[in-house]
Amino acid sequence: MTRELRCCPRYPFVASAELIEVDSQQQISARVSDMGLHGCYFDTISPFPEGTLILLKIVKGLVFFEAEGRVVHSRPHLGMGVEFGNIHPYFLKVLRDWLLEAEAAAHTGRAELLR
């Protein structure tokens, strides 16, 4: 059994994302599969290696979230876990609103509302 290391819960959350590697400016598209206050998981066949610093933009409907991030684990052909870095206060509010919505959906068994 794997020990849970996160300090905050993550919730199912589906959204599209664009990720840019800071040093090379390489850009990839990904899909968010879960999110928490300090990070999220991106489904992508070509994840960046662990330790990579990225800029990320997550889009859900007409709302978007931007932040710096660092890849904390990477699984080739599957995806990567990213820890958020600096978040502008405006985008922190966006993130908190999304998480409140995701938490409510998880507690009512209505996670399909997040798609």
Buried (B, 14 or more C-beta within 10 A) or exposed (E): EEEEEEEEBBBBBBBEBBBBBEEEEEEBEBBBBBBBBBBBBBBBEEBBEEEBBBBBBBBBEEEBBBBBBBBBEBEEEEBBBBBBBEBEEEBBEBBEEBBEBBEEBBEEEEBEEBE
